[in-house]
Amino acid sequence: MSRTPLIGLVGLAALVSACTPSLGPPPPGGAGPPPRPVMGAAPPFDAGDFAWSQRTGRNLIAGRVTYRIGGVRYTCAGSSVVLTPETPWSARRMTYLYGSGERAALPADEVRARTPGAPPGDAGPYVKRTTCDDADQFAFGGLADGAWYVITIARPVGGAGGTVALMKRVMVRGGRTAPVAL
């Protein structure tokens, strides 16, 4: 290989690296886990934000609990399944309680312990409820277009182990059925 192409490649690499932003050294103490949200910055509860969810729609959420840890299957049979409309307040609350606004599987006791510090407000009048059947299935119909949080508690089949709180954000639109696996 001749020196001219090699010098050209080195020059090209230097030019590209000059365009790369320098972010400086990493913060002290390493990356670590993300900090818990500061609730002072949480959007306030506003009942008006939930108005969209009260309209009747043509959407359906058809869910099933398929959660497993290793070889242990979990069931939601007989458990309540909650459907909460997404609003700025509920999105922040889910992130606080579950560490995610999209999907989570956490020990139920851990979620309960976080509840007192979650953004205050009463979404109860806007929440829909059903019961998980013996086949670990549930459904919500007549839903308006929008994002919803599906939440339930599952316990290990056979009873060995603790309960798990399962949460998933689901978007429904256009009169369709949204299949959900928790």
KOLDREN-602863 format. One record per residue: residue number from 1; residue in one letter; x, y, z of N, C-alpha, C in turn. Coordinates in nm, 4 decimals, always signed. Atoms other than C-alpha are relative to their C-alpha. Example, Ala and Ser with C-alpha at 12.3 -4.5 7.8 and 13.67 -1.06 7.14 Angstrom:
2
pos / code / nX / nY / nZ / caX / caY / caZ / cX / cY / cZ
1 / A / +0.0890 / -0.1190 / +0.0000 / +1.2300 / -0.4500 / +0.7800 / +0.0900 / +0.1200 / +0.0000;
2 / S / -0.0820 / -0.1190 / -0.0060 / +1.3670 / -0.1060 / +0.7140 / -0.0770 / +0.1090 / +0.0730;
This chain:
182
pos / code / nX / nY / nZ / caX / caY / caZ / cX / cY / cZ
1 / M / +0.0854 / -0.1170 / +0.0000 / +0.0000 / +0.0000 / +0.0000 / +0.0900 / +0.1232 / +0.0000;
2 / S / -0.0841 / -0.1193 / +0.0091 / +0.1411 / +0.3410 / -0.0908 / -0.0317 / +0.0961 / +0.1132;
3 / R / +0.0173 / -0.0953 / -0.1087 / +0.1839 / +0.6220 / +0.1575 / -0.1064 / +0.1029 / -0.0296;
4 / T / +0.0962 / -0.1044 / +0.0349 / -0.0404 / +0.8634 / -0.0320 / -0.1417 / -0.0396 / +0.0418;
5 / P / +0.1347 / +0.0349 / -0.0461 / -0.3688 / +0.6677 / +0.0197 / -0.0087 / -0.0105 / +0.1520;
6 / L / +0.0011 / +0.0123 / -0.1445 / -0.2721 / +0.5963 / +0.3808 / -0.0083 / +0.1376 / +0.0655;
7 / I / +0.0048 / -0.1365 / -0.0535 / -0.2104 / +0.9664 / +0.4492 / -0.1390 / +0.0585 / -0.0231;
8 / G / +0.1362 / -0.0479 / +0.0288 / -0.5460 / +1.0422 / +0.2843 / -0.1006 / -0.0557 / +0.0983;
9 / L / +0.0914 / +0.0614 / -0.0964 / -0.7250 / +0.7944 / +0.5137 / +0.0168 / +0.0607 / +0.1387;
10 / V / -0.0252 / -0.0621 / -0.1306 / -0.5581 / +0.9409 / +0.8222 / -0.0590 / +0.1405 / +0.0032;
11 / G / +0.0565 / -0.1349 / +0.0076 / -0.6570 / +1.2901 / +0.7100 / -0.1510 / -0.0015 / +0.0063;
12 / L / +0.1465 / +0.0137 / -0.0018 / -1.0154 / +1.1776 / +0.6479 / -0.0488 / -0.0334 / +0.1400;
13 / A / +0.0377 / +0.0366 / -0.1365 / -1.0318 / +1.0183 / +0.9934 / +0.0093 / +0.1211 / +0.0922;
14 / A / -0.0158 / -0.1208 / -0.0830 / -0.9028 / +1.3410 / +1.1518 / -0.1123 / +0.0987 / -0.0271;
15 / L / +0.1073 / -0.0909 / +0.0365 / -1.1614 / +1.5437 / +0.9628 / -0.1330 / -0.0444 / +0.0611;
16 / V / +0.1249 / +0.0531 / -0.0573 / -1.4481 / +1.3174 / +1.0737 / -0.0005 / +0.0159 / +0.1505;
17 / S / -0.0036 / -0.0116 / -0.1460 / -1.3311 / +1.3155 / +1.4350 / -0.0134 / +0.1447 / +0.0446;
18 / A / +0.0149 / -0.1412 / -0.0351 / -1.3205 / +1.6967 / +1.4318 / -0.1466 / +0.0400 / +0.0057;
19 / C / +0.1433 / -0.0301 / +0.0012 / -1.6960 / +1.6943 / +1.3648 / -0.0744 / -0.0669 / +0.1138;
20 / T / +0.0639 / +0.0718 / -0.1092 / -1.7685 / +1.4628 / +1.6567 / -0.0005 / +0.0882 / +0.1231;
21 / P / +0.0033 / -0.0860 / -0.1175 / -1.8900 / +1.6549 / +1.9635 / +0.0772 / -0.0624 / +0.1153;
22 / S / -0.0696 / +0.0458 / -0.1191 / -1.6813 / +1.6303 / +2.2766 / -0.0932 / +0.0215 / +0.1180;
23 / L / +0.0922 / -0.0088 / -0.1119 / -1.8986 / +1.5536 / +2.5764 / +0.0723 / +0.0113 / +0.1330;
24 / G / -0.0770 / -0.0125 / -0.1229 / -1.6178 / +1.5784 / +2.8284 / +0.0065 / -0.1317 / +0.0736;
25 / P / -0.0171 / +0.1239 / -0.0759 / -1.5352 / +1.3247 / +3.0956 / -0.1335 / -0.0467 / +0.0567;
26 / P / +0.1237 / +0.0499 / -0.0598 / -1.8035 / +1.0976 / +3.2412 / -0.0186 / +0.0588 / +0.1391;
27 / P / +0.0233 / -0.0545 / -0.1341 / -1.9694 / +1.2160 / +3.5635 / +0.0689 / -0.0860 / +0.1053;
28 / P / -0.0660 / +0.0774 / -0.1044 / -1.7983 / +1.1111 / +3.8865 / -0.0928 / -0.1083 / +0.0527;
29 / G / +0.0782 / +0.1076 / -0.0588 / -1.9124 / +0.7824 / +4.0370 / -0.0581 / -0.0948 / -0.1021;
30 / G / +0.0530 / +0.0915 / +0.1007 / -1.9966 / +0.6125 / +3.7068 / -0.1440 / +0.0306 / -0.0331;
31 / A / +0.1352 / -0.0247 / +0.0477 / -2.3302 / +0.5936 / +3.5329 / -0.1031 / -0.0339 / +0.1060;
32 / G / +0.0946 / +0.0395 / -0.1033 / -2.5251 / +0.3987 / +3.7971 / -0.1430 / +0.0006 / -0.0513;
33 / P / +0.1395 / +0.0012 / +0.0416 / -2.9026 / +0.3632 / +3.7906 / -0.0536 / +0.1414 / -0.0137;
34 / P / +0.0564 / -0.1342 / +0.0127 / -3.1157 / +0.6574 / +3.6806 / -0.0644 / +0.0422 / +0.1313;
35 / P / +0.0598 / -0.0455 / -0.1254 / -3.2369 / +0.8740 / +3.9678 / -0.1518 / -0.0138 / -0.0046;
36 / R / +0.1464 / +0.0043 / -0.0093 / -3.5960 / +0.8395 / +4.0897 / -0.0524 / +0.1369 / -0.0415;
37 / P / +0.0550 / -0.1294 / +0.0411 / -3.8182 / +1.1111 / +3.9411 / -0.0259 / +0.0899 / +0.1208;
38 / V / +0.0305 / -0.0982 / -0.1029 / -3.8568 / +1.4272 / +4.1457 / -0.1469 / +0.0366 / -0.0159;
39 / M / +0.1442 / -0.0193 / +0.0141 / -4.2258 / +1.4568 / +4.2183 / -0.0416 / +0.1456 / +0.0013;
40 / G / +0.0340 / -0.1412 / +0.0061 / -4.2151 / +1.8338 / +4.2584 / -0.0201 / +0.0463 / -0.1438;
41 / A / +0.0097 / -0.0363 / +0.1407 / -4.1826 / +1.8470 / +3.8796 / -0.1149 / -0.0719 / -0.0700;
42 / A / +0.1081 / +0.0782 / +0.0605 / -4.4792 / +1.6149 / +3.8211 / -0.1137 / +0.0901 / -0.0444;
43 / P / +0.1162 / -0.0783 / +0.0407 / -4.7689 / +1.7536 / +3.6191 / -0.1141 / -0.0243 / +0.0991;
44 / P / +0.1096 / +0.0179 / -0.0953 / -5.0697 / +1.8150 / +3.8432 / -0.1118 / -0.0851 / -0.0608;
45 / F / +0.1168 / +0.0749 / +0.0444 / -5.3738 / +1.5919 / +3.8268 / -0.1009 / +0.0993 / -0.0567;
46 / D / +0.0992 / -0.0851 / +0.0644 / -5.6256 / +1.7472 / +3.5860 / -0.1070 / -0.0904 / -0.0600;
47 / A / +0.1098 / +0.0858 / +0.0468 / -5.9600 / +1.5724 / +3.5397 / -0.0312 / +0.0261 / -0.1470;
48 / G / +0.0267 / -0.0322 / +0.1397 / -5.9986 / +1.7522 / +3.2051 / +0.0867 / -0.0794 / -0.0973;
49 / D / -0.0889 / +0.0793 / +0.0857 / -5.7031 / +1.5542 / +3.0664 / -0.0573 / -0.1386 / -0.0293;
50 / F / +0.0574 / +0.1334 / +0.0151 / -5.9102 / +1.2370 / +3.1048 / -0.1264 / -0.0019 / -0.0860;
51 / A / +0.1281 / -0.0091 / +0.0723 / -6.2142 / +1.3607 / +2.9065 / -0.0039 / -0.0889 / -0.1235;
52 / W / -0.0027 / +0.0803 / +0.1230 / -6.1060 / +1.1839 / +2.5841 / -0.0351 / -0.1459 / +0.0276;
53 / S / +0.0184 / +0.1420 / -0.0309 / -6.1204 / +0.8460 / +2.7599 / -0.1446 / -0.0358 / +0.0329;
54 / Q / +0.1402 / +0.0249 / -0.0346 / -6.4881 / +0.8863 / +2.8502 / -0.0882 / -0.0181 / -0.1232;
55 / R / +0.0762 / +0.0194 / +0.1236 / -6.5996 / +0.8828 / +2.4870 / -0.0026 / -0.1482 / -0.0356;
56 / T / +0.0103 / +0.1378 / +0.0461 / -6.7217 / +0.5541 / +2.3491 / +0.0693 / -0.0118 / -0.1344;
57 / G / -0.0711 / +0.0250 / +0.1248 / -6.5046 / +0.4117 / +2.0762 / -0.0273 / -0.1410 / -0.0492;
58 / R / +0.0195 / +0.1333 / +0.0585 / -6.4810 / +0.0994 / +1.8626 / +0.1208 / -0.0906 / +0.0219;
59 / N / -0.1222 / +0.0770 / -0.0216 / -6.1453 / -0.0263 / +1.9900 / -0.0180 / -0.1036 / +0.1101;
60 / L / +0.0031 / +0.1091 / -0.0970 / -6.0834 / -0.3432 / +2.1884 / +0.1432 / -0.0360 / +0.0381;
61 / I / -0.1266 / +0.0564 / -0.0469 / -5.7911 / -0.4577 / +2.4012 / -0.0299 / -0.1409 / +0.0453;
62 / A / +0.0148 / +0.1416 / -0.0348 / -5.7702 / -0.8376 / +2.4190 / +0.1324 / -0.0461 / +0.0585;
63 / G / -0.1251 / +0.0300 / -0.0678 / -5.5113 / -0.9409 / +2.6749 / +0.0085 / -0.1397 / +0.0559;
64 / R / -0.0296 / +0.1305 / -0.0575 / -5.3483 / -1.2480 / +2.8146 / +0.1287 / +0.0127 / +0.0808;
65 / V / -0.1217 / +0.0030 / -0.0797 / -5.0949 / -1.3003 / +3.0918 / +0.0791 / -0.1239 / -0.0396;
66 / T / -0.0900 / +0.1076 / +0.0425 / -4.8037 / -1.5082 / +2.9638 / +0.1309 / +0.0056 / +0.0792;
67 / Y / -0.1212 / -0.0266 / -0.0761 / -4.5486 / -1.3996 / +3.2250 / +0.0574 / -0.1275 / +0.0618;
68 / R / -0.0752 / +0.1118 / -0.0581 / -4.2836 / -1.6503 / +3.3356 / +0.1308 / +0.0523 / +0.0567;
69 / I / -0.1359 / -0.0209 / -0.0496 / -3.9724 / -1.6420 / +3.5470 / +0.0626 / -0.1387 / -0.0001;
70 / G / -0.0594 / +0.1325 / +0.0157 / -3.7516 / -1.9292 / +3.4451 / -0.1086 / -0.0970 / -0.0458;
71 / G / +0.1021 / +0.0982 / +0.0354 / -3.9778 / -2.2331 / +3.4329 / -0.1318 / +0.0202 / +0.0730;
72 / V / +0.1216 / -0.0235 / -0.0789 / -4.2414 / -2.0830 / +3.6649 / -0.0952 / +0.0888 / -0.0782;
73 / R / +0.1045 / -0.0758 / +0.0683 / -4.5624 / -1.9708 / +3.4967 / -0.0812 / +0.0772 / +0.1033;
74 / Y / +0.0813 / -0.0851 / -0.0869 / -4.7669 / -1.6890 / +3.6497 / -0.1415 / +0.0072 / -0.0544;
75 / T / +0.1401 / -0.0089 / +0.0381 / -5.1445 / -1.6542 / +3.6489 / -0.0640 / +0.1254 / +0.0586;
76 / C / +0.0782 / -0.1136 / -0.0500 / -5.3852 / -1.3639 / +3.6848 / -0.1443 / -0.0423 / +0.0270;
77 / A / +0.1375 / +0.0502 / -0.0163 / -5.6969 / -1.5861 / +3.7163 / -0.0629 / +0.0549 / +0.1275;
78 / G / +0.0723 / -0.0575 / -0.1117 / -5.9462 / -1.4071 / +3.9395 / +0.0487 / +0.1371 / +0.0447;
79 / S / -0.0539 / -0.1312 / -0.0384 / -5.7332 / -1.0927 / +3.9691 / -0.0673 / +0.1114 / -0.0790;
80 / S / +0.0515 / -0.1183 / +0.0673 / -5.8556 / -0.7479 / +3.8823 / +0.1002 / +0.0467 / -0.1056;
81 / V / -0.0819 / -0.0608 / +0.1043 / -5.7251 / -0.5930 / +3.5596 / -0.0489 / +0.1433 / -0.0130;
82 / V / +0.0332 / -0.1418 / +0.0010 / -5.7151 / -0.2134 / +3.5500 / +0.0488 / +0.0616 / -0.1310;
83 / L / -0.0347 / -0.0727 / +0.1225 / -5.7137 / +0.0085 / +3.2412 / -0.0071 / +0.1489 / +0.0307;
84 / T / -0.0098 / -0.1418 / -0.0335 / -5.5959 / +0.3656 / +3.3026 / +0.0318 / +0.0801 / -0.1257;
85 / P / -0.0308 / -0.0847 / +0.1162 / -5.6089 / +0.6367 / +3.0323 / +0.1336 / +0.0708 / +0.0182;
86 / E / -0.1259 / -0.0742 / -0.0081 / -5.2774 / +0.7997 / +2.9496 / -0.0275 / +0.1494 / -0.0061;
87 / T / +0.0004 / -0.1462 / -0.0065 / -5.2496 / +1.1656 / +3.0466 / +0.1401 / +0.0399 / +0.0464;
88 / P / -0.1322 / -0.0362 / -0.0539 / -4.9418 / +1.3690 / +3.1436 / +0.0176 / -0.0467 / +0.1448;
89 / W / -0.0067 / +0.0418 / -0.1399 / -5.0228 / +1.2930 / +3.5086 / +0.0167 / -0.1514 / +0.0123;
90 / S / -0.0085 / +0.1457 / -0.0141 / -5.0801 / +0.9173 / +3.4640 / +0.1302 / -0.0541 / -0.0582;
91 / A / -0.1286 / +0.0436 / +0.0562 / -4.7691 / +0.8823 / +3.2448 / +0.1110 / +0.0191 / +0.1035;
92 / R / -0.1009 / -0.0260 / -0.1029 / -4.5588 / +1.0397 / +3.5195 / -0.0171 / -0.0969 / +0.1173;
93 / R / +0.0281 / +0.0929 / -0.1100 / -4.7278 / +0.8215 / +3.7819 / +0.0500 / -0.1407 / -0.0339;
94 / M / -0.0470 / +0.1329 / +0.0405 / -4.6559 / +0.5020 / +3.5857 / +0.1524 / -0.0060 / +0.0046;
95 / T / -0.1454 / -0.0034 / -0.0018 / -4.2926 / +0.6043 / +3.5452 / +0.0518 / -0.0055 / +0.1433;
96 / Y / -0.0416 / +0.0011 / -0.1404 / -4.2668 / +0.6663 / +3.9181 / -0.0224 / -0.1377 / +0.0624;
97 / L / +0.0331 / +0.1275 / -0.0639 / -4.4411 / +0.3440 / +4.0256 / +0.0740 / -0.1184 / -0.0600;
98 / Y / -0.0535 / +0.1176 / +0.0688 / -4.2986 / +0.1075 / +3.7644 / +0.1396 / +0.0197 / -0.0588;
99 / G / -0.1316 / -0.0258 / +0.0573 / -3.9751 / +0.2746 / +3.6546 / -0.0011 / +0.0064 / -0.1511;
100 / S / +0.0157 / -0.0041 / +0.1455 / -4.1113 / +0.2850 / +3.2974 / -0.1399 / +0.0500 / -0.0323;
101 / G / +0.1311 / -0.0406 / +0.0494 / -4.3943 / +0.4424 / +3.1037 / -0.0476 / -0.0914 / -0.1111;
102 / E / +0.0347 / +0.0914 / +0.1100 / -4.4026 / +0.1529 / +2.8571 / -0.0388 / -0.1394 / +0.0468;
103 / R / +0.0233 / +0.1393 / -0.0382 / -4.3807 / -0.1872 / +3.0238 / +0.0809 / -0.0324 / +0.1248;
104 / A / -0.0733 / +0.0387 / -0.1201 / -4.2859 / -0.3392 / +3.3600 / -0.0560 / -0.1279 / +0.0594;
105 / A / +0.0361 / +0.1160 / -0.0823 / -4.2914 / -0.6528 / +3.5723 / +0.0844 / +0.0123 / +0.1259;
106 / L / -0.0711 / -0.0247 / -0.1258 / -4.2002 / -0.5753 / +3.9332 / -0.0709 / -0.0721 / +0.1136;
107 / P / +0.0677 / +0.0553 / -0.1166 / -4.2659 / -0.7338 / +4.2697 / -0.1117 / +0.0950 / +0.0440;
108 / A / +0.1151 / -0.0831 / -0.0362 / -4.6102 / -0.6110 / +4.3735 / +0.0265 / +0.0801 / +0.1270;
109 / D / -0.0308 / -0.0720 / -0.1239 / -4.4807 / -0.5156 / +4.7193 / +0.0855 / +0.1236 / -0.0268;
110 / E / -0.0841 / -0.1143 / +0.0350 / -4.2228 / -0.2851 / +4.5598 / -0.0852 / +0.1140 / -0.0563;
111 / V / +0.0880 / -0.1022 / +0.0570 / -4.4914 / -0.1017 / +4.3608 / -0.0869 / +0.0611 / +0.1104;
112 / R / +0.0818 / -0.0510 / -0.1113 / -4.7139 / -0.0727 / +4.6694 / +0.0810 / +0.0940 / +0.0897;
113 / A / -0.0849 / -0.0836 / -0.0861 / -4.4217 / +0.0703 / +4.8688 / +0.0272 / +0.1361 / -0.0624;
114 / R / -0.0241 / -0.1279 / +0.0682 / -4.3706 / +0.3434 / +4.6058 / -0.1252 / +0.0883 / -0.0052;
115 / T / +0.1261 / -0.0713 / +0.0191 / -4.7386 / +0.4445 / +4.6000 / -0.0117 / +0.1290 / +0.0812;
116 / P / +0.0150 / -0.1259 / -0.0747 / -4.7276 / +0.7021 / +4.8846 / +0.0783 / +0.1174 / -0.0598;
117 / G / -0.0803 / -0.1069 / +0.0584 / -4.4592 / +0.9008 / +4.6960 / -0.0391 / +0.0362 / -0.1419;
118 / A / +0.0425 / -0.0243 / +0.1387 / -4.6375 / +0.8890 / +4.3578 / -0.0798 / +0.1299 / -0.0084;
119 / P / +0.0776 / -0.1233 / +0.0148 / -4.8020 / +1.2012 / +4.2137 / -0.1433 / -0.0186 / +0.0508;
120 / P / +0.1339 / +0.0129 / -0.0559 / -5.1269 / +1.2602 / +4.4045 / -0.1084 / +0.0324 / -0.1023;
121 / G / +0.1151 / -0.0229 / +0.0864 / -5.4652 / +1.2543 / +4.2348 / -0.0875 / -0.1233 / -0.0015;
122 / D / +0.0943 / +0.1118 / +0.0018 / -5.7714 / +1.0345 / +4.1912 / -0.0498 / -0.0249 / -0.1411;
123 / A / +0.0425 / +0.0370 / +0.1356 / -5.8028 / +0.8755 / +3.8474 / -0.1119 / -0.1030 / +0.0032;
124 / G / +0.1017 / +0.1040 / -0.0156 / -6.0587 / +0.6277 / +3.9859 / -0.1218 / +0.0128 / -0.0910;
125 / P / +0.1190 / -0.0122 / +0.0845 / -6.3583 / +0.7715 / +3.7960 / +0.0265 / -0.0273 / -0.1492;
126 / Y / -0.0331 / +0.0158 / +0.1417 / -6.1722 / +0.7286 / +3.4630 / +0.0609 / -0.1367 / -0.0311;
127 / V / -0.0615 / +0.1318 / +0.0136 / -6.0269 / +0.3820 / +3.5218 / -0.1071 / -0.1034 / -0.0309;
128 / K / +0.0899 / +0.1111 / +0.0319 / -6.1931 / +0.0755 / +3.3683 / +0.0560 / -0.1246 / +0.0662;
129 / R / -0.0428 / +0.1213 / -0.0695 / -6.1843 / -0.2606 / +3.5438 / -0.0707 / -0.1225 / -0.0570;
130 / T / +0.0578 / +0.1297 / +0.0332 / -6.2410 / -0.6231 / +3.4573 / +0.0736 / -0.1036 / +0.0834;
131 / T / -0.0651 / +0.1083 / -0.0730 / -6.1382 / -0.9618 / +3.5962 / +0.0643 / -0.0958 / -0.0979;
132 / C / -0.0726 / +0.0971 / +0.0811 / -5.8847 / -1.1998 / +3.4519 / -0.0687 / -0.1362 / +0.0170;
133 / D / +0.0708 / +0.1283 / -0.0089 / -6.0511 / -1.5337 / +3.3674 / +0.0957 / -0.1158 / +0.0315;
134 / D / -0.0802 / +0.1180 / -0.0344 / -5.9300 / -1.8884 / +3.4409 / +0.1031 / -0.0368 / -0.1058;
135 / A / -0.0969 / +0.0240 / +0.1075 / -5.7448 / -1.8969 / +3.1068 / +0.1013 / +0.1142 / -0.0087;
136 / D / -0.0920 / -0.1147 / -0.0059 / -5.5469 / -1.5813 / +3.2085 / -0.0259 / +0.1015 / -0.1097;
137 / Q / +0.0380 / -0.0944 / +0.1051 / -5.7366 / -1.3674 / +2.9566 / -0.0933 / +0.1070 / +0.0551;
138 / F / +0.0874 / -0.1115 / -0.0360 / -5.9183 / -1.0350 / +2.9793 / -0.0233 / +0.0835 / -0.1247;
139 / A / +0.0288 / -0.0872 / +0.1148 / -6.0731 / -0.7798 / +2.7445 / -0.0689 / +0.1270 / +0.0472;
140 / F / +0.0667 / -0.1277 / -0.0185 / -6.1826 / -0.4164 / +2.7367 / -0.0497 / +0.0435 / -0.1369;
141 / G / +0.0559 / -0.0433 / +0.1272 / -6.4154 / -0.2973 / +2.4618 / -0.0585 / +0.1392 / +0.0089;
142 / G / +0.0621 / -0.1321 / +0.0064 / -6.5763 / +0.0273 / +2.3484 / +0.0956 / +0.1128 / +0.0327;
143 / L / -0.1017 / -0.0979 / -0.0396 / -6.2502 / +0.2185 / +2.3924 / +0.0205 / +0.1083 / -0.1050;
144 / A / -0.0342 / -0.1133 / +0.0865 / -6.1779 / +0.5621 / +2.2492 / +0.1443 / -0.0149 / -0.0476;
145 / D / -0.1381 / -0.0025 / +0.0503 / -5.8657 / +0.6108 / +2.0369 / +0.0903 / +0.0655 / +0.1034;
146 / G / -0.0966 / -0.0588 / -0.0916 / -5.5626 / +0.6759 / +2.2534 / +0.0863 / -0.1052 / +0.0659;
147 / A / -0.0895 / +0.0900 / -0.0731 / -5.3029 / +0.5260 / +2.4859 / -0.0593 / -0.0298 / +0.1372;
148 / W / +0.0530 / +0.0505 / -0.1265 / -5.3986 / +0.3214 / +2.7897 / +0.1089 / -0.0824 / +0.0691;
149 / Y / -0.0889 / +0.0862 / -0.0777 / -5.2094 / +0.1447 / +3.0686 / -0.0812 / -0.1175 / +0.0525;
150 / V / +0.0617 / +0.1230 / -0.0506 / -5.3089 / -0.2175 / +3.1376 / +0.0849 / -0.0451 / +0.1185;
151 / I / -0.0705 / +0.0369 / -0.1224 / -5.2199 / -0.3274 / +3.4908 / -0.0719 / -0.1167 / +0.0665;
152 / T / +0.0572 / +0.1086 / -0.0794 / -5.2728 / -0.6520 / +3.6818 / +0.1070 / -0.0572 / +0.0915;
153 / I / -0.0882 / +0.0723 / -0.0910 / -5.1215 / -0.8670 / +3.9534 / -0.0027 / -0.1465 / -0.0423;
154 / A / -0.0083 / +0.1423 / +0.0329 / -4.9996 / -1.2180 / +3.8738 / +0.0753 / -0.0716 / +0.1115;
155 / R / -0.0643 / +0.0812 / -0.1034 / -4.8994 / -1.4928 / +4.1121 / +0.0496 / -0.1299 / -0.0631;
156 / P / -0.0535 / +0.1222 / +0.0587 / -4.6927 / -1.8036 / +4.0476 / -0.1000 / -0.1149 / +0.0118;
157 / V / +0.0849 / +0.1194 / -0.0035 / -4.8895 / -2.1160 / +3.9569 / +0.0653 / -0.0952 / +0.1003;
158 / G / -0.0548 / +0.0867 / -0.1041 / -4.8469 / -2.3484 / +4.2532 / +0.0301 / +0.0752 / +0.1275;
159 / G / -0.0129 / -0.0811 / -0.1202 / -4.8046 / -2.0573 / +4.4953 / +0.1403 / +0.0244 / +0.0522;
160 / A / -0.1359 / -0.0214 / -0.0498 / -4.4237 / -2.0671 / +4.5362 / +0.0573 / +0.1293 / -0.0584;
161 / G / -0.0542 / -0.1268 / +0.0464 / -4.2998 / -1.7097 / +4.5129 / -0.0986 / +0.1130 / +0.0231;
162 / G / +0.0823 / -0.1179 / -0.0243 / -4.4335 / -1.3560 / +4.5396 / -0.0786 / +0.0441 / -0.1218;
163 / T / +0.0807 / -0.0539 / +0.1090 / -4.6852 / -1.1667 / +4.3325 / +0.0791 / +0.1045 / -0.0772;
164 / V / -0.0670 / -0.0934 / +0.0897 / -4.5762 / -0.9541 / +4.0387 / -0.1042 / +0.0953 / -0.0568;
165 / A / +0.0852 / -0.1003 / +0.0637 / -4.7338 / -0.6287 / +3.9201 / +0.0463 / +0.0134 / -0.1447;
166 / L / -0.0295 / -0.0089 / +0.1432 / -4.7512 / -0.6255 / +3.5393 / -0.0675 / +0.1238 / -0.0568;
167 / M / +0.0538 / -0.1212 / +0.0607 / -4.7995 / -0.3019 / +3.3439 / +0.0496 / +0.0086 / -0.1434;
168 / K / -0.0390 / -0.0229 / +0.1387 / -4.7999 / -0.2278 / +2.9727 / -0.0833 / +0.1133 / -0.0583;
169 / R / +0.0676 / -0.1084 / +0.0724 / -4.8844 / +0.0830 / +2.7687 / -0.0475 / -0.0566 / -0.1330;
170 / V / +0.0593 / +0.0509 / +0.1236 / -5.1176 / +0.0045 / +2.4780 / -0.0662 / +0.1156 / -0.0743;
171 / M / +0.0618 / -0.1023 / +0.0850 / -5.2186 / +0.2325 / +2.1900 / -0.1103 / -0.0677 / -0.0813;
172 / V / +0.1097 / +0.0501 / +0.0819 / -5.5577 / +0.1728 / +2.0283 / -0.0466 / +0.1105 / -0.0932;
173 / R / +0.0387 / -0.0984 / +0.0999 / -5.6828 / +0.3409 / +1.7144 / -0.0751 / -0.0688 / -0.1134;
174 / G / +0.0641 / +0.0438 / +0.1236 / -5.9185 / +0.2985 / +1.4210 / -0.0963 / -0.1160 / +0.0119;
175 / G / +0.0982 / +0.1066 / -0.0134 / -6.1700 / +0.0512 / +1.5628 / +0.0599 / -0.1400 / -0.0085;
176 / R / -0.0685 / +0.1285 / +0.0096 / -5.9183 / -0.2313 / +1.5848 / +0.0112 / -0.0684 / +0.1362;
177 / T / -0.0306 / +0.0759 / -0.1207 / -5.8400 / -0.5036 / +1.8360 / +0.1505 / +0.0028 / +0.0213;
178 / A / -0.1420 / -0.0023 / -0.0348 / -5.5077 / -0.4589 / +2.0109 / +0.0291 / -0.1195 / +0.0907;
179 / P / -0.0377 / +0.1140 / -0.0866 / -5.3680 / -0.7917 / +2.1364 / +0.1113 / +0.0424 / +0.0964;
180 / V / -0.0976 / -0.0375 / -0.1010 / -5.1696 / -0.7546 / +2.4589 / +0.0446 / -0.1246 / +0.0751;
181 / A / -0.0567 / +0.1067 / -0.0822 / -4.9389 / -1.0050 / +2.6264 / +0.0754 / +0.0641 / +0.1153;
182 / L / -0.0690 / -0.0495 / -0.1208 / -4.8325 / -0.9282 / +2.9814 / +0.0865 / -0.1105 / +0.0562;
